[in-house]
Amino acid sequence: MTLDATARAPVDQVIPCTPGDAAAFVVDALARTNGAVAHITVPAPVAAPEALLSITGDDASSVLWCPPGDVGFAGAGEAVRFDVAGAREGAARLWRRVVDVSFPGCAGPAPRRFGGLAFAPGAASEPPWSAFGDGRFVLPRWRYAVDGDRAWLTLAGTRNPVAMASDVADILHALARAPRRPVAAPAVRAIEQQSPASWRGQIDAIRAEIAAGRCDKIVAARRCVVELDARADDAGVLARLAERYPACFRYAFRSGDATFVGATPERLIAKRGDAIETQALAGSIDAGSLPDAGDALRASDKDSHEHGFVVRAILDALAPFCRELTSTDAPEICTLRHLLHLRTPITGRMRGPAHVLDLVDALHPTPAVGGVPTASALDWIAAHEPAPRGWYAGPVGWFDAAGDGEFAVALRSGLLVGNRAYVYAGAGIVAESDADAEYAETDLKQRALLGALGVAG
């Protein structure tokens, strides 16, 4: 592991225990785990979670998961990894081998597996997505967790104790000196967008499917390609997303030389014990279009129609799992930097044991990202959409040994590969949709990541 020099700018910060104390604890803990998969936690200085991605910049596998108002995580390297086909079964075997040990008085978050899934099987099988595949879940070798004024560094694995102890000390030193501000974004050389004419043709084809009775709704996605004069710094992009979208789920998944990154407003599912939380998020309006944009959104028949599809689909998908399931009578307004959305919170109680991945399988893709009926909409998307979605609009998140976890829908996102950024956005198309209005909506949605890249406001 090579430490990045940008992580060494001095700041006024105190490490709760010395790096030497932490290193000694690691050596002792590894000796006591007796060859199991050690999961060893020590106190750490507080920095932005994405600082770990800069510090361990040579790791080809990294993750970040930062939900609004909750513990933020970053991970680097892979202690254990399972591709999607064996995620549940492999994780069950793994949890039985994990020994969780914490520095005295420093009980950090329990072990978690972080990962995600492609929008649909095969959607990430070609460049620029081929390093990601259909999905994967990772127990990070290094995990940094931040909760307000507390932070923890965790290492997992069975490597040489002396080497791991030395790396712990190095990372703690680097976190204490992590820069408070991201480096400047690279300059933009060119932007390639799908043309409005091409988009109109795509929307006309969808409306023809709807008029023929084969679908009620299809979500159309488009992609723009940004050429930069240097490689995009994923940690810097995440820091700018944090400043601009504090109420969103920030996430990143690095695989090889590519990083999938974004800030989404949409939770797919959260499960803790027998309690679940989700939401329907569909229907949008430009936040600055009208003085009373929220009222206009509520009054829109088109948006109410689109939103209703999503509410009904989520309730139907979760009903077999739940003894209680409740949604609000009317949607609320979700306010973001450029857009307002209709949002209906949904809560429930499980009727029996189930893994959070069972709920993900039941819910994804909701009509907010796929369509109605689901199978027909997905067939149309696979056959006609001009660019593969990869992990865009797929589920991303984590799960633990109890089968609890949280997943979000990977919206407001893009893929950073070398000097290029592939930025995605979509819009739900129903019979009443207007192609030009939907193009303008996707422009606003793309601004989330484009702004973090230094392209748009």
C-alpha positions in Angstrom: 0.0 0.0 0.0 1.4 3.4 -1.0 0.1 6.4 0.9 -0.9 9.4 -1.2 1.0 12.6 -0.4 -2.2 14.6 -0.6 -3.4 13.0 2.6 -0.6 14.6 4.7 -1.5 18.2 4.9 -1.5 19.1 8.6 -4.7 19.9 10.4 -5.6 20.3 14.1 -6.8 16.9 15.0 -6.1 14.4 17.9 -5.8 10.7 17.4 -7.8 9.0 20.3 -5.1 6.4 20.8 -1.6 6.5 19.4 -0.8 4.7 16.2 1.7 2.7 18.2 -1.0 1.6 20.7 -3.3 0.6 17.8 -0.5 -1.3 16.0 0.4 -3.2 19.2 -3.3 -4.1 19.8 -3.5 -5.4 16.2 -0.6 -7.7 16.6 -2.0 -9.1 19.9 -5.5 -9.5 18.4 -4.3 -11.3 15.4 -2.4 -13.7 17.6 -5.7 -14.4 19.6 -7.9 -14.9 16.5 -6.1 -18.2 15.8 -6.3 -18.2 12.0 -9.9 -17.0 11.7 -10.9 -14.0 9.6 -10.0 -11.3 12.0 -12.2 -8.1 12.1 -10.2 -5.7 14.3 -11.3 -2.2 15.2 -9.3 0.6 16.7 -10.3 4.3 17.4 -9.4 6.7 14.6 -9.3 10.4 14.0 -12.3 12.0 12.4 -12.1 12.9 8.7 -14.5 12.6 5.8 -15.1 8.9 5.0 -13.8 9.4 1.4 -10.4 10.3 2.9 -9.6 6.6 3.0 -10.0 6.3 -0.7 -7.3 8.9 -1.2 -5.0 7.4 1.4 -5.3 3.9 -0.2 -5.4 5.2 -3.7 -3.6 2.2 -5.2 -6.3 -0.3 -4.1 -8.2 -1.6 -7.1 -11.2 -2.3 -5.0 -12.8 0.4 -2.8 -16.3 1.3 -1.6 -18.1 4.2 0.1 -21.5 4.2 1.7 -22.7 7.4 3.4 -26.5 7.6 4.1 -27.9 10.9 5.3 -27.8 11.3 9.1 -26.2 7.9 9.8 -22.8 6.3 10.0 -20.6 6.8 6.9 -18.3 4.0 5.7 -15.4 3.7 3.3 -13.6 0.6 2.5 -10.4 -0.4 0.6 -9.2 -3.7 -0.6 -10.9 -7.1 -0.3 -10.6 -9.4 2.7 -13.3 -11.6 1.2 -15.4 -11.1 -1.9 -18.4 -13.0 -3.4 -20.0 -12.3 -6.7 -23.7 -12.0 -6.8 -24.6 -15.6 -7.5 -23.1 -16.8 -4.2 -23.5 -13.7 -2.1 -26.0 -15.0 0.5 -24.6 -18.5 0.9 -21.0 -17.4 0.8 -21.7 -14.7 3.4 -23.3 -17.1 5.7 -20.2 -19.3 5.7 -18.0 -16.2 6.1 -19.8 -14.9 9.2 -19.2 -18.1 11.0 -15.4 -17.6 10.5 -15.2 -13.9 11.4 -13.9 -13.0 14.9 -14.8 -9.4 15.8 -12.4 -7.7 18.2 -12.3 -4.1 19.3 -9.8 -1.9 21.1 -10.9 -1.4 24.8 -13.8 1.1 25.0 -14.0 1.3 21.3 -16.9 -0.9 20.1 -17.3 0.1 16.4 -20.0 -1.0 13.9 -20.3 -4.8 13.3 -18.9 -6.4 10.2 -20.8 -5.5 7.0 -20.6 -6.6 3.4 -20.8 -3.8 0.9 -21.7 -4.1 -2.8 -24.3 -3.7 -5.5 -26.0 -5.3 -8.5 -26.3 -4.3 -12.1 -29.6 -2.9 -13.3 -30.3 -6.2 -15.0 -28.3 -9.4 -15.7 -25.8 -8.7 -18.5 -26.2 -4.9 -18.2 -22.6 -4.6 -17.1 -21.0 -7.2 -19.3 -19.5 -4.8 -21.9 -17.1 -1.8 -21.7 -17.1 0.6 -19.9 -18.8 -1.6 -17.3 -17.1 -5.0 -17.8 -15.0 -4.7 -14.6 -18.2 -4.7 -12.6 -20.3 -7.6 -13.9 -23.7 -8.5 -12.6 -22.8 -7.8 -8.9 -20.5 -8.4 -6.0 -20.3 -8.0 -2.2 -17.1 -7.3 -0.3 -15.9 -7.5 3.3 -13.3 -4.7 3.0 -9.7 -5.3 4.1 -9.7 -1.7 5.5 -12.9 -0.1 6.7 -13.2 3.5 8.0 -16.5 4.4 9.8 -17.4 7.9 10.9 -20.4 8.9 13.1 -20.3 12.6 14.1 -17.3 13.1 16.4 -16.4 9.4 16.5 -14.5 7.3 14.0 -13.1 3.8 13.8 -10.6 2.0 11.6 -11.1 -1.7 11.1 -8.9 -4.2 9.3 -10.1 -7.6 8.2 -8.1 -10.7 7.1 -5.3 -12.9 8.1 -2.2 -11.3 6.6 1.2 -10.9 8.2 0.6 -9.2 11.7 3.7 -7.0 11.5 2.7 -5.7 8.0 -0.9 -5.1 9.0 0.1 -3.3 12.2 2.4 -1.1 10.3 -0.3 -0.3 7.8 -2.7 0.6 10.6 -0.3 3.1 12.0 0.3 4.6 8.6 -3.4 5.0 7.9 -4.2 6.5 11.3 -1.4 9.1 10.7 -2.7 9.9 7.2 -6.3 10.2 8.4 -5.2 12.7 11.1 -3.7 14.8 8.2 -6.5 14.4 5.7 -7.2 17.6 3.8 -10.5 19.3 4.7 -11.2 20.4 1.1 -11.1 18.3 -2.1 -8.6 19.1 -4.8 -9.8 21.1 -7.7 -11.7 19.2 -10.4 -9.9 18.6 -13.7 -10.8 20.9 -16.6 -13.4 19.7 -19.1 -12.3 19.1 -22.7 -15.5 17.9 -24.3 -19.1 16.8 -23.5 -21.0 14.4 -25.8 -24.8 14.3 -25.2 -27.5 12.3 -26.8 -29.2 14.7 -29.2 -32.7 16.0 -28.5 -33.8 14.5 -31.9 -32.5 11.0 -30.9 -34.2 11.3 -27.5 -37.5 12.3 -29.2 -37.3 9.2 -31.3 -36.7 7.1 -28.2 -39.7 8.6 -26.4 -41.9 8.3 -29.5 -41.1 4.6 -29.6 -41.9 4.1 -25.9 -45.2 6.0 -26.4 -46.0 3.7 -29.3 -45.5 0.7 -27.0 -47.9 2.2 -24.5 -50.5 3.1 -27.1 -50.3 -0.5 -28.4 -51.1 -1.7 -24.8 -47.9 -3.6 -24.3 -46.7 -1.4 -21.5 -48.1 1.3 -19.2 -44.8 2.9 -18.4 -41.2 2.6 -19.5 -38.3 4.5 -17.9 -36.0 5.9 -20.5 -32.3 6.6 -19.7 -29.7 8.6 -21.5 -26.0 9.0 -21.1 -23.5 11.7 -21.6 -19.7 11.3 -21.9 -17.4 13.9 -20.4 -13.8 14.1 -21.5 -11.5 15.6 -18.8 -7.9 16.8 -19.1 -6.8 14.5 -16.3 -8.2 11.5 -14.4 -11.2 12.4 -12.2 -10.4 12.1 -8.5 -13.2 9.9 -7.1 -12.7 11.1 -3.5 -12.9 14.7 -4.7 -16.1 14.0 -6.6 -17.6 12.4 -3.5 -16.6 15.4 -1.3 -18.3 17.8 -3.7 -21.4 15.7 -3.8 -21.5 15.8 0.0 -21.4 19.6 -0.1 -24.2 19.8 -2.7 -26.5 16.9 -1.7 -26.3 16.4 2.1 -29.7 14.7 2.2 -28.8 12.0 -0.3 -27.1 8.6 -0.1 -23.6 8.9 -1.3 -21.9 5.8 -2.7 -18.9 4.7 -4.7 -17.6 1.3 -5.9 -14.1 1.1 -7.5 -13.2 -1.9 -9.6 -9.8 -1.8 -11.3 -9.4 1.6 -12.9 -13.2 2.4 -12.9 -15.3 4.0 -10.1 -19.1 4.0 -10.1 -20.1 7.0 -8.0 -23.2 9.0 -7.2 -25.6 10.7 -4.7 -29.2 9.3 -4.8 -32.3 10.5 -3.0 -34.0 7.1 -3.3 -33.8 4.4 -0.6 -34.8 1.0 -2.0 -35.1 -0.8 1.4 -33.8 -0.7 4.9 -34.3 -3.7 7.3 -33.4 -3.8 11.0 -34.8 -6.8 12.8 -38.5 -7.1 11.8 -38.8 -3.4 10.8 -38.5 -2.2 7.2 -38.5 1.2 5.6 -38.8 2.1 2.0 -40.3 4.8 -0.2 -41.9 5.5 -3.6 -40.0 8.3 -5.4 -41.4 9.2 -8.8 -42.7 12.4 -10.4 -40.5 15.4 -10.8 -40.4 19.1 -11.5 -37.8 21.8 -11.9 -37.4 23.3 -8.4 -37.0 26.8 -9.9 -39.7 26.6 -12.6 -42.5 28.1 -10.6 -42.9 30.0 -7.3 -45.3 27.2 -6.2 -43.5 24.3 -8.0 -44.4 21.9 -5.2 -48.1 22.6 -5.5 -47.9 22.3 -9.3 -46.2 18.9 -8.9 -48.9 17.6 -6.6 -51.6 18.8 -9.1 -49.9 17.2 -12.1 -52.0 14.3 -13.4 -49.1 12.9 -15.4 -46.8 12.8 -12.3 -49.5 11.5 -10.0 -50.2 8.7 -12.5 -46.5 7.8 -12.7 -46.1 8.0 -8.9 -49.1 5.7 -8.3 -47.5 2.9 -10.4 -44.5 2.9 -8.0 -46.5 3.0 -4.8 -48.7 0.1 -5.9 -45.8 -2.0 -7.1 -43.8 -1.6 -3.8 -46.8 -2.5 -1.7 -47.6 -5.5 -3.8 -43.9 -6.7 -3.7 -43.6 -6.4 0.1 -47.0 -7.7 1.1 -46.0 -11.4 1.1 -43.2 -10.5 3.6 -45.1 -8.3 6.0 -47.7 -8.6 8.7 -48.0 -4.8 8.8 -47.4 -2.5 5.8 -48.3 1.2 5.8 -47.9 4.1 3.4 -48.9 7.7 3.8 -52.3 8.8 2.2 -50.7 11.4 0.0 -47.2 12.0 -1.3 -44.9 14.5 0.3 -42.4 16.8 -1.6 -38.7 15.7 -1.6 -36.6 18.9 -2.2 -33.2 18.6 -3.9 -30.8 21.2 -5.4 -32.5 21.3 -8.8 -35.6 19.1 -8.6 -38.6 18.4 -6.5 -40.0 14.8 -6.4 -43.1 13.2 -5.1 -42.2 10.8 -2.3 -44.4 8.4 -0.4 -42.8 6.9 2.8 -43.6 3.2 3.4 -43.0 1.2 6.6 -43.7 -2.3 7.7 -43.1 -5.2 10.0 -41.9 -8.6 8.8 -44.2 -11.6 9.3 -41.1 -14.0 9.5 -37.4 -14.2 8.9 -36.0 -12.9 5.6 -32.7 -11.6 4.4 -32.6 -8.0 3.2 -31.4 -9.4 -0.2 -34.7 -11.3 -0.4 -36.5 -7.9 -0.2 -34.1 -6.4 -2.8 -34.9 -9.2 -5.2 -38.6 -8.6 -4.7 -38.5 -4.9 -5.2 -35.9 -4.3 -7.9 -36.5 -2.9 -10.4 -39.5 -0.8 -9.2 -41.5 1.1 -11.8 -39.5 4.2 -10.8 -36.5 2.8 -12.8 -38.0 0.0 -15.0 -41.6 0.2 -15.9 -45.0 -1.4 -15.9 -45.4 -4.3 -16.5 -41.8 -5.0 -15.3 -40.9 -7.8 -17.7 -42.2 -6.0 -20.8 -40.5 -2.8 -19.8 -37.1 -4.5 -19.2 -37.3 -6.3 -22.5 -37.9 -3.0 -24.3 -35.0 -1.3 -22.4 -32.6 -4.1 -23.2 -33.5 -4.2 -26.9 -33.7 -0.4 -27.6 -31.8 1.7 -25.1 -28.7 3.2 -26.9 -26.2 2.7 -24.1 -25.9 -0.1 -21.5 -27.0 0.9 -18.0 -24.4 -1.1 -16.1 -24.9 -0.5 -12.3 -26.9 2.7 -13.0 -30.4 2.4 -11.4 -29.3 -0.9 -9.7 -29.4 -1.6 -5.9 -26.3 -0.6 -3.9 -25.8 -1.0 -0.1 -24.8 -3.4 2.6 -25.9 -6.4 4.7 -24.7 -7.9 8.0 -24.6 -11.3 9.6 -28.2 -11.0 10.8 -29.5 -10.4 7.3 -30.2 -6.8 8.1 -29.0 -4.0 5.8 -29.9 -1.0 3.7 -29.9 -0.5 -0.1 -30.5 2.6 -2.3 -31.3 2.9 -6.0 -28.1 4.0 -7.7 -29.4 7.2 -9.4 -27.7 10.6 -10.0 -24.6 8.6 -10.9 -21.8 8.0 -13.3 -18.8 5.9 -14.1 -15.3 7.4 -13.9 -12.8 5.6 -16.1 -9.5 7.3 -16.7 -10.1 10.7 -18.2 -13.7 10.0 -19.0 -16.9 10.2 -17.0 -20.1 8.5 -18.2 -23.1 10.3 -16.6 -26.5 8.7 -16.5 -30.1 10.0 -16.0 -33.6 8.7 -16.7 -37.2 9.7 -16.8 -40.4 7.8 -16.5 -42.4 7.8 -19.7 -46.2 7.4 -19.6 -48.9 8.1 -22.1 -49.0 11.8 -21.2 -45.2 12.4 -21.4 -43.7 15.1 -23.5 -40.3 14.3 -25.0 -38.9 17.8 -24.7 -40.0 18.2 -21.1 -38.5 14.8 -20.2 -35.2 15.8 -21.9 -35.1 18.9 -19.8 -35.8 16.8 -16.7 -32.9 14.5 -17.5 -30.7 17.5 -18.0 -31.5 18.6 -14.4 -30.8 15.1 -13.1 -27.4 14.9 -14.8 -26.4 18.1 -13.1 -25.8 16.3 -9.8 -22.7 14.5 -11.0 -21.8 17.0 -13.7 -21.6 19.7 -10.9 -19.4 17.5 -8.8 -17.2 17.1 -11.9 -17.0 20.9 -12.3 -19.2 21.0 -15.4 -22.5 22.5 -14.2 -24.0 24.5 -11.4 
